[in-house]
Amino acid sequence: MKNMKIDLGDRRLMLTELPTLKVREVDGHTEIVTDKDGAQQFVAVVFMKAKGEKGEEIKVTLGTDPGDAFDEGDIVDLVEPRASFYSFKNGRGETVSGVAYRAMGLIKVA
């Protein structure tokens, strides 16, 4: 299942790492990650927690530049949040699975 819309209305999101350009290592050099249309992707890390539950830190890929108006510790919302479930075998033959989070953007909660 890919790009499923998710409702995070009952969750509080705190920015723990400022948004940066998303990069990856390819053949020993760093390259900027883009989408299928060539738009640069960004990544932010947030601590996600529902009231009365234990929280967790998640990495979110952002489809637009969120700008530099954020500080660590800001309470934020994700614009059009989505989740994709993945599973694959790595180079050692181990099965790796998880959830990848995406959003079109990031906004501060007043």
N, CA, C and O atoms as a DFTB+ gen file, in Angstrom:
440 C
 N C O
     1  1       0.847      -1.170       0.000
     2  2       0.000       0.000       0.000
     3  2       0.894       1.234       0.000
     4  3       1.813       1.355       0.810
     5  1       0.612       2.130      -0.907
     6  2       1.449       3.312      -1.046
     7  2       0.622       4.582      -1.010
     8  3      -0.512       4.629      -1.486
     9  1       1.224       5.610      -0.431
    10  2       0.636       6.954      -0.387
    11  2      -0.781       6.992       0.162
    12  3      -1.660       7.650      -0.394
    13  1      -0.992       6.277       1.262
    14  2      -2.304       6.310       1.916
    15  2      -2.419       7.586       2.731
    16  3      -1.510       7.926       3.489
    17  1      -3.536       8.298       2.578
    18  2      -3.783       9.483       3.392
    19  2      -3.912       9.042       4.842
    20  3      -4.543       8.025       5.135
    21  1      -3.311       9.812       5.751
    22  2      -3.411       9.493       7.174
    23  2      -3.901      10.715       7.944
    24  3      -3.632      11.855       7.564
    25  1      -4.615      10.461       9.019
    26  2      -5.156      11.517       9.875
    27  2      -4.311      11.572      11.143
    28  3      -4.321      10.635      11.942
    29  1      -3.591      12.653      11.324
    30  2      -2.751      12.829      12.510
    31  2      -3.365      13.829      13.477
    32  3      -2.667      14.389      14.323
    33  1      -4.670      14.056      13.355
    34  2      -5.357      15.046      14.177
    35  2      -5.288      14.782      15.667
    36  3      -5.378      15.714      16.465
    37  1      -5.130      13.515      16.057
    38  2      -5.048      13.188      17.480
    39  2      -3.600      13.094      17.964
    40  3      -3.351      12.669      19.092
    41  1      -2.663      13.479      17.132
    42  2      -1.237      13.408      17.467
    43  2      -0.657      14.811      17.588
    44  3      -1.101      15.750      16.927
    45  1       0.339      14.922      18.445
    46  2       1.095      16.166      18.575
    47  2       2.462      15.911      17.956
    48  3       3.103      14.901      18.243
    49  1       2.903      16.830      17.108
    50  2       4.178      16.674      16.415
    51  2       5.126      17.789      16.829
    52  3       4.811      18.971      16.692
    53  1       6.294      17.400      17.339
    54  2       7.307      18.371      17.732
    55  2       8.525      18.179      16.835
    56  3       9.025      17.064      16.684
    57  1       8.995      19.265      16.244
    58  2      10.145      19.223      15.353
    59  2      11.411      18.956      16.162
    60  3      11.758      19.734      17.050
    61  1      12.107      17.849      15.855
    62  2      13.333      17.517      16.589
    63  2      14.591      17.706      15.746
    64  3      15.687      17.837      16.293
    65  1      14.444      17.720      14.418
    66  2      15.561      18.047      13.522
    67  2      15.023      18.962      12.439
    68  3      14.008      18.663      11.809
    69  1      15.697      20.068      12.226
    70  2      15.252      21.053      11.240
    71  2      15.217      20.458       9.832
    72  3      16.015      19.577       9.513
    73  1      14.297      20.933       8.989
    74  2      14.219      20.442       7.613
    75  2      15.508      20.729       6.841
    76  3      16.096      21.805       6.957
    77  1      15.929      19.747       6.057
    78  2      17.111      19.876       5.206
    79  2      16.814      19.232       3.858
    80  3      15.840      18.494       3.710
    81  1      17.663      19.520       2.881
    82  2      17.561      18.837       1.596
    83  2      17.775      17.350       1.814
    84  3      18.633      16.956       2.604
    85  1      17.012      16.526       1.128
    86  2      17.177      15.079       1.242
    87  2      18.281      14.662       0.278
    88  3      18.238      15.002      -0.905
    89  1      19.267      13.928       0.779
    90  2      20.394      13.474      -0.038
    91  2      20.599      11.979       0.163
    92  3      20.127      11.399       1.141
    93  1      21.310      11.366      -0.779
    94  2      21.669       9.951      -0.664
    95  2      23.056       9.748      -1.247
    96  3      23.530      10.548      -2.053
    97  1      23.699       8.667      -0.828
    98  2      25.025       8.304      -1.331
    99  2      24.865       7.372      -2.530
   100  3      24.181       6.353      -2.443
   101  1      25.498       7.726      -3.647
   102  2      25.484       6.888      -4.840
   103  2      26.910       6.775      -5.350
   104  3      27.525       7.773      -5.727
   105  1      27.433       5.555      -5.360
   106  2      28.793       5.301      -5.847
   107  2      29.826       6.220      -5.207
   108  3      30.722       6.717      -5.889
   109  1      29.706       6.448      -3.912
   110  2      30.688       7.230      -3.185
   111  2      30.510       8.734      -3.235
   112  3      31.312       9.463      -2.653
   113  1      29.484       9.216      -3.913
   114  2      29.249      10.661      -3.902
   115  2      27.809      10.948      -3.472
   116  3      26.927      10.096      -3.587
   117  1      27.599      12.145      -2.983
   118  2      26.290      12.551      -2.473
   119  2      25.485      13.200      -3.585
   120  3      25.988      14.051      -4.319
   121  1      24.214      12.783      -3.699
   122  2      23.342      13.433      -4.681
   123  2      22.035      13.835      -4.011
   124  3      21.579      13.188      -3.068
   125  1      21.442      14.908      -4.511
   126  2      20.181      15.423      -3.981
   127  2      19.041      14.566      -4.513
   128  3      19.001      14.239      -5.699
   129  1      18.117      14.204      -3.631
   130  2      16.962      13.392      -4.008
   131  2      15.898      14.293      -4.632
   132  3      15.583      15.362      -4.109
   133  1      15.352      13.838      -5.762
   134  2      14.266      14.563      -6.432
   135  2      13.093      13.618      -6.662
   136  3      13.245      12.397      -6.608
   137  1      11.923      14.197      -6.920
   138  2      10.772      13.363      -7.260
   139  2      10.787      13.086      -8.762
   140  3      11.722      13.477      -9.460
   141  1       9.750      12.411      -9.256
   142  2       9.716      12.027     -10.672
   143  2       9.689      13.224     -11.621
   144  3      10.025      13.097     -12.799
   145  1       9.282      14.403     -11.097
   146  2       9.247      15.618     -11.910
   147  2      10.511      16.465     -11.764
   148  3      10.610      17.535     -12.363
   149  1      11.477      15.995     -10.973
   150  2      12.727      16.714     -10.788
   151  2      12.735      17.715      -9.642
   152  3      13.725      18.421      -9.447
   153  1      11.641      17.788      -8.877
   154  2      11.580      18.722      -7.739
   155  2      12.388      18.172      -6.568
   156  3      12.287      16.992      -6.232
   157  1      13.187      19.034      -5.953
   158  2      13.990      18.624      -4.802
   159  2      13.092      18.221      -3.639
   160  3      12.031      18.805      -3.419
   161  1      13.543      17.203      -2.898
   162  2      12.821      16.719      -1.731
   163  2      13.551      17.184      -0.473
   164  3      14.761      17.406      -0.496
   165  1      12.815      17.328       0.610
   166  2      13.367      17.756       1.887
   167  2      13.004      16.712       2.932
   168  3      12.113      15.892       2.714
   169  1      13.690      16.744       4.055
   170  2      13.392      15.799       5.125
   171  2      13.422      16.533       6.461
   172  3      14.261      17.405       6.690
   173  1      12.492      16.163       7.335
   174  2      12.440      16.704       8.696
   175  2      12.187      15.535       9.639
   176  3      11.628      14.513       9.240
   177  1      12.600      15.693      10.881
   178  2      12.350      14.667      11.889
   179  2      11.453      15.272      12.954
   180  3      11.725      16.353      13.477
   181  1      10.372      14.553      13.269
   182  2       9.422      15.010      14.282
   183  2       9.209      13.919      15.317
   184  3       9.336      12.729      15.028
   185  1       8.884      14.346      16.526
   186  2       8.482      13.425      17.583
   187  2       6.963      13.421      17.573
   188  3       6.335      14.457      17.789
   189  1       6.366      12.249      17.320
   190  2       4.917      12.120      17.189
   191  2       4.367      11.406      18.422
   192  3       4.850      10.342      18.807
   193  1       3.336      12.019      19.039
   194  2       2.806      11.457      20.275
   195  2       1.316      11.735      20.387
   196  3       0.856      12.849      20.134
   197  1       0.569      10.702      20.770
   198  2      -0.848      10.869      21.100
   199  2      -0.953      11.005      22.614
   200  3      -0.121      10.469      23.346
   201  1      -1.958      11.710      23.080
   202  2      -2.137      11.917      24.517
   203  2      -2.284      10.565      25.221
   204  3      -3.074       9.715      24.808
   205  1      -1.511      10.387      26.283
   206  2      -1.575       9.170      27.079
   207  2      -0.828       7.986      26.498
   208  3      -0.866       6.895      27.067
   209  1      -0.151       8.178      25.377
   210  2       0.607       7.095      24.754
   211  2       2.082       7.462      24.672
   212  3       2.461       8.629      24.776
   213  1       2.901       6.435      24.481
   214  2       4.319       6.655      24.272
   215  2       4.524       7.174      22.849
   216  3       3.876       6.694      21.919
   217  1       5.403       8.133      22.673
   218  2       5.650       8.706      21.354
   219  2       6.819       8.051      20.652
   220  3       7.504       7.195      21.213
   221  1       7.036       8.468      19.414
   222  2       8.181       7.982      18.654
   223  2       8.650       9.048      17.678
   224  3       7.876       9.896      17.234
   225  1       9.925       8.986      17.358
   226  2      10.506       9.923      16.414
   227  2      10.373       9.335      15.010
   228  3      10.705       8.171      14.784
   229  1       9.887      10.145      14.070
   230  2       9.744       9.688      12.693
   231  2      10.401      10.690      11.749
   232  3      10.462      11.888      12.024
   233  1      10.886      10.167      10.638
   234  2      11.467      11.001       9.585
   235  2      10.398      11.174       8.515
   236  3       9.756      10.204       8.111
   237  1      10.210      12.401       8.057
   238  2       9.171      12.712       7.077
   239  2       9.812      13.361       5.853
   240  3      10.542      14.345       5.975
   241  1       9.536      12.809       4.678
   242  2       9.971      13.419       3.427
   243  2       8.959      14.485       3.045
   244  3       7.753      14.237       3.032
   245  1       9.461      15.679       2.734
   246  2       8.605      16.812       2.379
   247  2       8.731      17.110       0.891
   248  3       9.837      17.168       0.354
   249  1       7.592      17.298       0.226
   250  2       7.579      17.531      -1.209
   251  2       7.851      18.969      -1.618
   252  3       8.060      19.245      -2.800
   253  1       7.851      19.895      -0.656
   254  2       8.130      21.305      -0.956
   255  2       9.117      21.852       0.071
   256  3       9.266      21.300       1.161
   257  1       9.775      22.923      -0.287
   258  2      10.729      23.574       0.613
   259  2       9.958      24.233       1.758
   260  3       9.156      25.135       1.516
   261  1      10.188      23.799       2.999
   262  2       9.457      24.375       4.122
   263  2       9.971      25.743       4.551
   264  3       9.354      26.396       5.393
   265  1      11.085      26.185       3.992
   266  2      11.653      27.469       4.391
   267  2      12.469      27.328       5.667
   268  3      12.706      26.221       6.149
   269  1      12.895      28.463       6.206
   270  2      13.764      28.430       7.388
   271  2      13.119      29.086       8.602
   272  3      13.823      29.564       9.490
   273  1      11.804      29.114       8.653
   274  2      11.087      29.767       9.761
   275  2      10.828      28.823      10.931
   276  3       9.967      29.095      11.767
   277  1      11.563      27.720      10.996
   278  2      11.332      26.726      12.042
   279  2      12.507      26.656      13.002
   280  3      13.647      26.947      12.641
   281  1      12.203      26.266      14.231
   282  2      13.219      26.014      15.251
   283  2      12.967      24.639      15.839
   284  3      11.831      24.168      15.872
   285  1      14.035      23.993      16.306
   286  2      13.854      22.726      17.003
   287  2      12.944      22.956      18.198
   288  3      13.086      23.947      18.915
   289  1      12.013      22.039      18.409
   290  2      11.065      22.163      19.512
   291  2       9.735      22.772      19.109
   292  3       8.784      22.742      19.889
   293  1       9.647      23.334      17.884
   294  2       8.372      23.880      17.406
   295  2       7.332      22.768      17.303
   296  3       7.652      21.639      16.932
   297  1       6.085      23.097      17.636
   298  2       4.966      22.189      17.414
   299  2       4.485      22.452      15.990
   300  3       4.226      23.597      15.618
   301  1       4.367      21.384      15.193
   302  2       4.066      21.531      13.770
   303  2       2.932      20.593      13.348
   304  3       2.566      19.665      14.069
   305  1       2.399      20.861      12.179
   306  2       1.466      19.965      11.498
   307  2       2.052      19.641      10.138
   308  3       2.819      20.423       9.577
   309  1       1.685      18.479       9.613
   310  2       2.089      18.089       8.270
   311  2       0.966      18.426       7.299
   312  3      -0.208      18.211       7.599
   313  1       1.330      18.952       6.141
   314  2       0.361      19.266       5.094
   315  2       0.201      18.020       4.218
   316  3       1.174      17.526       3.650
   317  1      -1.017      17.524       4.115
   318  2      -1.338      16.333       3.324
   319  2      -0.440      15.140       3.680
   320  3       0.269      14.628       2.814
   321  1      -0.461      14.693       4.944
   322  2       0.391      13.566       5.333
   323  2      -0.060      12.256       4.688
   324  3      -1.252      12.003       4.512
   325  1       0.921      11.440       4.346
   326  2       0.668      10.133       3.731
   327  2       1.665       9.122       4.286
   328  3       2.743       9.484       4.759
   329  1       1.284       7.854       4.217
   330  2       2.166       6.780       4.669
   331  2       2.231       5.698       3.601
   332  3       1.239       5.409       2.932
   333  1       3.401       5.109       3.451
   334  2       3.600       3.974       2.547
   335  2       4.287       2.869       3.332
   336  3       5.256       3.111       4.052
   337  1       3.780       1.670       3.187
   338  2       4.386       0.516       3.834
   339  2       5.346      -0.124       2.844
   340  3       5.042      -0.218       1.655
   341  1       6.509      -0.569       3.330
   342  2       7.481      -1.172       2.425
   343  2       8.070      -2.427       3.037
   344  3       8.063      -2.604       4.255
   345  1       8.581      -3.299       2.174
   346  2       9.261      -4.515       2.587
   347  2      10.171      -4.937       1.437
   348  3       9.735      -5.021       0.289
   349  1      11.447      -5.204       1.755
   350  2      12.389      -5.638       0.727
   351  2      13.499      -6.442       1.377
   352  3      13.679      -6.395       2.594
   353  1      14.250      -7.184       0.560
   354  2      15.412      -7.923       1.051
   355  2      16.651      -7.072       0.796
   356  3      16.866      -6.578      -0.311
   357  1      17.461      -6.908       1.841
   358  2      18.678      -6.110       1.689
   359  2      19.803      -6.968       1.111
   360  3      19.584      -8.131       0.772
   361  1      20.981      -6.410       0.999
   362  2      22.131      -7.099       0.427
   363  2      22.568      -8.336       1.188
   364  3      23.257      -9.189       0.630
   365  1      22.180      -8.451       2.453
   366  2      22.529      -9.622       3.266
   367  2      21.408     -10.654       3.288
   368  3      21.487     -11.643       4.018
   369  1      20.360     -10.427       2.490
   370  2      19.255     -11.375       2.433
   371  2      18.233     -11.216       3.546
   372  3      17.322     -12.034       3.672
   373  1      18.374     -10.170       4.358
   374  2      17.430      -9.931       5.447
   375  2      16.234      -9.145       4.916
   376  3      16.383      -8.273       4.060
   377  1      15.057      -9.463       5.429
   378  2      13.869      -8.713       5.055
   379  2      13.775      -7.469       5.921
   380  3      13.807      -7.547       7.149
   381  1      13.660      -6.324       5.269
   382  2      13.531      -5.037       5.945
   383  2      12.139      -4.506       5.624
   384  3      11.733      -4.478       4.462
   385  1      11.412      -4.087       6.648
   386  2      10.078      -3.541       6.402
   387  2       9.821      -2.381       7.348
   388  3      10.479      -2.246       8.379
   389  1       8.859      -1.550       6.985
   390  2       8.547      -0.402       7.822
   391  2       7.518       0.494       7.171
   392  3       6.816       0.096       6.241
   393  1       7.441       1.716       7.677
   394  2       6.510       2.719       7.180
   395  2       7.314       3.960       6.807
   396  3       8.124       4.442       7.600
   397  1       7.090       4.473       5.605
   398  2       7.718       5.718       5.161
   399  2       6.654       6.807       5.180
   400  3       5.557       6.619       4.653
   401  1       6.978       7.944       5.785
   402  2       6.038       9.064       5.893
   403  2       6.416      10.165       4.911
   404  3       7.593      10.471       4.725
   405  1       5.396      10.757       4.284
   406  2       5.579      11.872       3.354
   407  2       4.544      12.934       3.670
   408  3       3.501      12.653       4.260
   409  1       4.848      14.156       3.270
   410  2       3.883      15.255       3.373
   411  2       4.265      16.287       2.326
   412  3       5.416      16.345       1.892
   413  1       3.304      17.095       1.924
   414  2       3.606      18.151       0.960
   415  2       4.341      19.308       1.625
   416  3       5.087      20.029       0.962
   417  1       4.141      19.493       2.915
   418  2       4.803      20.592       3.599
   419  2       4.679      20.484       5.098
   420  3       4.187      19.494       5.641
   421  1       5.140      21.531       5.749
   422  2       5.211      21.602       7.203
   423  2       4.742      22.989       7.613
   424  3       5.162      23.984       7.022
   425  1       3.874      23.066       8.623
   426  2       3.428      24.370       9.124
   427  2       3.519      24.393      10.646
   428  3       3.334      23.372      11.309
   429  1       3.809      25.586      11.191
   430  2       3.844      25.763      12.645
   431  2       2.427      25.806      13.186
   432  3       1.516      26.332      12.547
   433  1       2.257      25.240      14.382
   434  2       0.983      25.338      15.088
   435  2       1.118      26.486      16.072
   436  3       2.048      26.507      16.878
   437  1       0.203      27.435      16.014
   438  2       0.278      28.629      16.879
   439  2       0.014      28.286      18.324
   440  3       0.037      29.168      19.182
